Amino acid sequence: MRTFKFQDSSDWPPFENQQGQSLSLPFNPRPLLKWGIIVVSIVLTLLALNILRGIYTNILWFDNLGYRHVYLNIMTTKIWLFLFGSVISLALIIPNLIFAHKATRGDPATPMDPETLILLRRIFKAGMILGTAIIAVAFGYMASAQWESMLRFINEAPFTTIDTLSGQRILAEDPVFHKNIAFYVFTIPIINIAQELSLGAVIVLILATVSVSLINLTLRGSNFIDSVTPRMISHACVLLCLLILVITWGYWVDIYQLMFSTNGAVFGPAYTDLNARLPALRLLLGIGILVGVVLLVNIKLRSIRTILICIGICIAAAVISGVYPALVQRFQVDPNELAMEREYIPRNIEFTRQAFALDRIEENLYPFSPNLTPELVINNPETIDNMRLWDHRPIRDVYNQKQFFRAYYSFVDVDVDRYEIDGEIRQVMLAARELFSEDLPEGSQSWVNQRLQYTHGYGVAMSPVTEFTPEGQPNYFIQNIPPTVASHIENSDPLRLDVPQVYYGENTRRYTIVNTKEPEFDYPAISTEVPVRTRYQGLGGVVLDSLVRRIAYAFEFRDINILISNSLTSDSRLQYNRDIHDRVAKIAPFLTLDADPYLVVSDGKLFWIQDAYTTTDQYPYSEPYHDKFNYIRNSVKTVISAYDGTIDFYISDENDAMIQTYNKVFPNMFKPLEAMPKGLLSHIRYPQDFFSIQAEIYQLYHMRNTTDFYNKEDPWSIPSELFFEQQQQMEPYYVIMKLPGEDKEEFVLLMPFTPLDKPNLVAWMAARSDNDKGQYGSLVSFLFPKGTSVDGPEQVEARIDNDFTIKQQFTLLCQRGASCIRGNLLVIPLIDPNDPLNATLIYVEPLYIQSENIDFPELKQVIVADANHVAMEGDLTTALNSLLSASDPSLGQDYLVANDSTSDNKSAGIEDTLKNQVLSIQNAFSHLSTALQELIESLEEEQ
């Protein structure tokens, strides 16, 4: 057999067709190849420049925040994994393609012009090189995408749990293979990824080898079957051996993946998995290894029959291993499911409770009494004074109507928190006044205005959750521009706001540049038309002190103005990624972020606190939450400065193995919670998202008995309420209250429960937020005595609808042009600290009146109820008096006036209201003056 070379055309004899004419291509491909190479080179160069630009700007951004080491750690890991994946794939593909090429090339049997044939072979060779490079890059990219799994695997920390007998922390192991949970969370994922990539590489290798062989044989004009040689059979044995061994490796992984089986009565390995699928997988594992050895031996024997027999054995074993467990499940387990699964259901209960931190719940009996007594009201003054009447949706509308001052200001979200004011803990609503530069007048939508001058929001609005004026508006603690604290607050230091600017917030989507030649707009002056200007004094943003940086960011934002603007100086700072959620996510993409960051006023400055979670879907036996994850911890509290954009990460759950692993991956990134400034530490709270997830899981997993759990004897549900005339599921809500057995009010997050498809209450659960005694994060659940009927929210809503007096008042209030909006119905436990057996529930619901033409609700009535009566009055104190007098007429309608702790602030509240009205009038005159000035200017321009 003659051997031909690609490069030397003299090796090829001339070929003619049946008419004696030489065969050649109908066009000259050389210019096309030349231009193709040029275009590809340009594209690759631009791609490389874009990648380098992204790396450079990211290094600058991370360096500004002090987390350069985090970015470099991630980038270095990605690069090493990319190189590893690329090199391994090249090491597999190149020798096999060379072998396949040599084994199948030969003399062509088809008449073809020699130069054409040489060119085709060169194209074929170039195609092999290009295809190999693409495959190497693809596998390198897929490997680099697993940087997080690799770093977690290298730095894994063991999982622990609380021993139910000793109360001590012990290593958490699965009950089947007795491996630490870290093995499933950190080790198995990286092994599984490696096996999947290996399987993909072997499949691509086989396809590439077959393709090369077919192309070579086609160029030769040979039949594939007739061209099979002993060398090709040996090569096929090698490839099939690799394929079988990688698949067998997958069977080994599948053995441990049984810990996440969904085939039994509960999540996790059950009877069929451990008694049928596990033996079948072990059998497949043994058969796979044996077949692999046989194929290795067949490299020398070169028997096609042996190859076919091996393939047949593997297929038959796979079919049998799939059929056998199905038969066991259908004929042995299904008819006797409870008996067969009784051993495995308690495992699911135990591990699910561990994974969602439900094992922390302290369960008690709530000594419910249906009567609301005067002692309960008098002995819980802080709870009564902090009953939330304002919901975050209507009060946001109020803020946006009364506290915006200019069209480009808006309040995005209103948060709930507590502050110590004049020696008392007060629950408040507060929101940042953020700037929407897109809402500037159309004529002011210039690049200078949007990027250099209108750069930040300004100040906050804050009001207590219970108080409101006679006009139905909030009684502000902080209001106006510049921010002012209410006059009746004696010690205003906790609410002092020296730095009210909001450069980083929830609506800061656009980039801005500060410290330019253009003075920044700070806030509109009320008494003059000239706005107050400022210059940024912080450290937020990347300094544009070089031409290279300006070029890089002009390329980054596709904005040539960054490069050519004369307003920029060497001190100018480019602020981007200013949205606090995106900002944290960019630094810590491995954390799951809470949906609601909240604002804190501390030490004269504004901060955002963003809760973050560690999650995984690899916790054995734990029931997945909406197919997303089956383990979650609120392990991180993130603090972001609204002025500088600086970010600090604090570990809030030191017992979480995942955050300890990340702490090893990124040393010096996380701080202990004790290192948080005390002013901020007093404002941490149990996050609503986490609590909602726990409450949803707890609805079923409060049951511990195996039979009850299997039969779903006592499932709970989250009650519904009527809000804004819409039926909706209740959300967790914050309450200041005394928990049973405690002597001090706490800031807790609360959720009541009802039996499934029943309206009455069965229990309530609370999460503790205060850290005075180290009780932050503790969960308590109180069950109502069996046989006691306790009204749920839906029943109370029905009682309100059926009350004739209230219905009459609704008719009077909700006339044409106005609508009545019923706010959140809160269920608030009241416990008498002097009498532990005297405890009840009080239900509170606000009533808002809103015009049909504008979103401007006014809080006009307060509805309160206990187990027996319902009352609606113009304020909370009067409503409580009516409720108490309904139970005991001898008390009178004014019983609580002397005990109303908010009565001392009534006159101060009225004074503040008058001041608000004066400021509103001044603001209106300012608007009018501005409008007239603009009208005069426009008329002058027309003339």
Secondary structure, DSSP 8 states (H G I E B T S, - for coil): -----SS-GGGS---B-TTS-B---SS--HHHHHHHHHHHHHHHHHHHHHHHHHHHHHHHHHHHHT-HHHHHHHHHHHHHHHHHHHHHHHHHHHHHHHHHHHHH-----S---HHHHHHHHHHHHHHHHHHHHHHHHHHHHHHHTTHHHHHHHHT----EEE-TTT--EEE-B-TTT--BHHIIIIIHHHHHHHHHHHHHHHHHHHHHHHHHHHHHHHHHT--TGGG--HHHHHHHHHHHHHHHHHHHHHHHHHHHHGGG--SSSSSS--HHIIIIIHHHHHHHHHHHHHHHHHHHHHHHH--HHHHHHHHHHHHHHHHHHHHHHHHHIIIIIGGGHHHHHTTTHHHHHHHHHHHTTGGGEEEEE--B-S---HHHHHT-HHHHHT-----HHHHHHHHHHHS--STTEEE---EEEEEEETTEEEEEEEEEEEE-GGGS-GGG--HIIIIIIS--EE-EEEEESS-B-TTS-B--SEETTTTEE-TT-S--GGG-BS--EESSBSS--S-EEESSSS-EEEE--SSSSS-EEE---S--SEE--SHHHHHHHHHHTT-THHHH-TT--TT-EEE---BHHHHHHHH-TTSEE-S--EEEEETBEEEEEEEEEEEES--TT---BTTTBSEEEEEEEEEEETTT--EEEEES-TT-HHHHHHHHHSTTSEEEGGGS-HHHHTT----HHHHHHHHHHHHHHT---HHHHHHT-S-EE--EEEETTEEEE---EEEEE--TT-SS-EEEEEEEEEETT--S--EEEEEE---TTS-TT-EEEEE--TT-----HHHHHHHHHH-HHHHHHHHHHS-TTEEEEE---EEEEEE-TT-TT-EEEEEEEEEEEEESSS---EEEEEEEE-SS-EEEESSHHHHHHHHHHHH-GGG-TTTTTTT-TTGGGHHHHHHHHHHHHHHHHHHHHHHHHHHHHHHHHHHHHH-
